[in-house]
């Protein structure tokens, strides 16, 4: 199975009013991006810690109506913040609103302030991973029971690089694995993921490999493609949402296709 090269953007819902975020989504779709992500936090991750910030899934419902072509999703949903059955229903609903363009990005969670201020039990990295392992089959089970059913097999993206657990869950449940780091890290963790796929009887080629990029394609693209990545996502924050680097990656993608 060969995955096409795709470009994503993470429009971080911080330090901007919603009208500016909506305009950035429209600009990204017009520019030709394949996937528009936000993130699932309750406070900014950098800059003014009490700066403007908006909730993830409410926003995805709005994006589903405001866009027509791009796939949308969270990079990534924190599993701890919503009951798995509820999250499955939310994802199914946004899937329908968008006409089948939702990606369910999910991870175990890590940002302690979110947990503390919103009343969630932070626990440990191990307990949060155990909760994620329990949630993933519950989400799929709920999708099978919902009426109406999702419009398609909603792709599951798992973000994170933990080699013993996160990559194992990815092999078992995910359609896309999202990673962070340099080429050497990607090569090593790709091999670990392939090993987990062998252990669970899964074709590793079925899992699309995604990576965050912060440098120009001329500097890093060939090496990342060589390491197996096909989905490249540029992170952009408010209030400006400068899409210059994103447009470089879109042009690089289009150059490969011509």
C-alpha positions in Angstrom: 0.0 0.0 0.0 1.5 3.3 -1.1 0.4 6.5 0.6 0.4 9.8 -1.3 2.5 12.6 -0.1 0.2 15.0 1.8 0.6 18.3 3.6 -1.1 19.3 6.8 -1.2 22.4 9.0 -1.8 22.6 12.7 -3.6 25.9 13.4 -2.9 26.2 17.1 -6.1 27.8 18.7 -4.1 30.2 20.9 -3.4 34.0 21.0 -6.1 34.8 18.4 -9.8 35.6 18.2 -11.9 33.0 16.4 -12.5 35.2 13.3 -8.8 35.2 12.7 -8.6 31.4 13.1 -11.5 30.9 10.7 -9.7 33.1 8.2 -6.5 31.1 8.5 -8.5 27.8 7.9 -9.9 29.4 4.7 -6.5 30.6 3.6 -5.0 27.1 4.2 -7.7 25.4 2.3 -7.5 27.8 -0.6 -3.7 27.3 -0.7 -4.2 23.6 -1.3 -3.4 22.0 2.1 -4.6 18.4 2.6 -5.4 18.4 6.3 -6.1 21.1 8.8 -5.5 20.2 12.5 -6.0 22.1 15.7 -4.9 20.8 19.2 -6.7 19.7 22.3 -5.7 22.0 25.2 -7.4 24.5 27.4 -4.5 27.0 27.7 -1.7 28.2 25.4 1.3 26.0 25.3 3.7 28.9 24.6 3.6 32.7 24.7 1.4 34.3 27.4 0.2 31.3 29.5 -3.2 33.0 30.1 -3.6 34.3 26.6 -6.6 33.7 24.3 -7.4 30.1 23.7 -10.4 28.0 22.4 -11.7 24.5 22.9 -10.8 21.8 20.3 -13.9 19.8 19.4 -16.4 22.7 19.4 -14.1 24.3 16.9 -13.9 21.1 14.7 -17.6 21.2 14.4 -17.4 24.7 13.1 -14.6 23.8 10.7 -16.6 21.0 9.4 -19.2 23.5 8.1 -16.7 26.2 7.1 -14.6 23.9 4.9 -15.5 21.8 1.9 -12.4 19.8 0.8 -9.7 19.4 3.5 -9.7 16.7 6.1 -9.9 18.1 9.7 -8.9 16.8 13.1 -7.1 17.3 16.4 -3.4 16.8 16.6 -4.2 15.3 19.0 -7.2 14.8 21.2 -6.4 14.1 24.8 -8.0 10.8 25.7 -8.4 11.9 29.3 -10.8 14.7 28.7 -13.8 12.8 27.4 -15.4 9.5 28.0 -14.5 7.2 25.1 -18.1 6.6 24.1 -18.8 10.3 24.1 -15.7 11.0 22.0 -16.8 8.3 19.5 -20.1 10.0 19.2 -18.6 13.5 18.8 -16.3 12.2 16.1 -19.1 10.5 14.3 -21.1 13.7 14.4 -18.3 15.8 13.0 -17.7 13.1 10.4 -21.3 13.6 9.2 -21.2 17.4 9.4 -18.0 17.4 7.3 -19.2 14.8 4.8 -16.6 12.3 5.8 -13.5 14.4 6.3 -12.7 13.8 10.0 -9.5 12.2 11.2 -9.6 11.2 14.9 -6.2 12.2 16.2 -5.7 10.9 19.8 -3.0 10.6 22.4 -2.6 9.8 26.1 -2.3 13.5 27.3 0.6 15.3 29.0 -0.2 18.9 29.8 -0.6 19.0 33.6 -2.2 22.4 33.8 -5.2 21.3 31.7 -5.8 18.4 34.1 -5.4 20.4 37.3 -7.6 23.4 36.3 -10.3 21.4 34.7 -10.5 18.8 37.4 -9.1 15.7 35.7 -6.9 13.2 37.5 -3.4 13.6 36.1 -2.1 10.3 37.3 1.1 9.0 35.7 2.3 8.6 32.2 1.7 4.8 32.7 -1.9 5.3 33.9 -2.7 7.7 31.1 -1.4 5.2 28.5 -3.4 2.4 30.1 -6.5 4.6 29.8 -5.7 5.1 26.1 -5.3 1.4 25.6 -8.7 0.8 27.1 -10.4 3.7 25.2 -9.4 2.7 21.6 -11.5 -0.5 21.4 -14.4 1.2 23.2 -14.4 4.0 20.5 -14.5 1.5 17.7 -17.2 -0.5 19.5 -19.4 2.6 19.9 -19.0 3.5 16.2 -20.4 0.1 15.3 -23.5 0.8 17.5 -24.3 4.4 16.5 -27.3 5.3 14.3 -26.5 6.6 11.9 -23.1 5.0 11.5 -20.0 7.1 10.6 -19.9 7.9 6.9 -16.7 5.9 6.5 -14.1 4.1 8.6 -12.9 7.2 10.4 -9.1 7.2 10.3 -7.4 7.0 13.7 -4.2 9.0 14.1 -2.1 8.3 17.2 0.5 10.8 18.2 3.5 10.0 20.3 6.8 8.1 20.2 6.8 5.8 23.2 8.3 2.6 21.9 6.9 0.0 24.2 3.3 1.2 24.6 2.3 4.0 22.2 3.8 2.4 19.1 2.2 -0.9 20.1 -1.2 0.7 20.3 -0.5 2.4 17.0 0.2 -1.0 15.4 -3.0 -2.4 16.9 -5.4 0.5 16.2 -4.1 3.4 14.1 -4.3 4.3 10.4 -1.8 7.2 10.9 1.2 7.5 13.2 2.3 11.1 14.0 5.8 11.6 15.2 8.2 14.4 16.3 11.9 14.7 15.9 14.7 14.3 13.3 15.3 11.8 10.6 17.3 9.4 12.8 14.5 9.4 15.3 11.9 8.7 12.6 14.0 5.8 11.2 14.5 4.2 14.6 10.8 4.5 15.7 9.5 3.4 12.3 11.5 0.2 12.7 10.0 -0.3 16.2 6.5 0.3 14.8 7.1 -2.2 12.0 8.2 -4.7 14.6 5.0 -4.2 16.6 3.0 -4.6 13.4 4.7 -8.0 12.8 3.9 -9.0 16.4 0.1 -8.2 16.0 -0.2 -9.5 12.4 -0.7 -6.0 10.8 0.8 -4.9 7.5 3.0 -1.9 8.4 2.4 -0.4 5.0 -1.2 0.3 6.0 -0.1 2.8 8.6 0.6 6.3 7.1 3.6 7.9 8.7 3.2 11.6 9.7 5.7 14.1 11.0 5.8 17.6 12.2 8.1 19.9 10.1 9.5 23.3 11.0 12.1 23.7 8.3 11.9 24.3 4.6 11.3 21.2 2.3 14.6 21.9 0.6 16.4 21.2 3.9 14.6 18.1 5.1 12.0 16.7 2.8 14.0 14.2 0.8 15.5 12.6 3.9 12.1 12.4 5.6 10.5 10.8 2.6 13.4 8.4 2.5 12.7 7.5 6.1 9.1 6.7 5.3 7.1 9.9 6.0 4.3 10.9 3.7 2.3 13.4 5.7 4.1 16.6 6.7 2.5 19.0 9.1 3.5 22.6 9.7 2.5 24.1 13.1 1.3 27.7 13.0 0.2 29.9 16.0 -1.7 33.0 16.4 -2.3 35.9 16.3 -0.7 36.1 12.8 -1.0 32.6 11.4 1.8 33.1 8.9 1.4 30.4 6.3 4.6 31.1 4.4 6.3 27.9 5.3 3.2 25.9 4.7 2.9 27.2 1.2 6.5 26.1 0.5 5.6 22.6 1.5 2.5 22.7 -0.7 4.6 23.9 -3.6 7.1 21.1 -3.0 4.2 18.5 -2.9 2.9 19.9 -6.2 6.3 19.8 -7.8 6.6 16.1 -7.0 3.2 15.4 -8.6 3.9 17.3 -11.8 
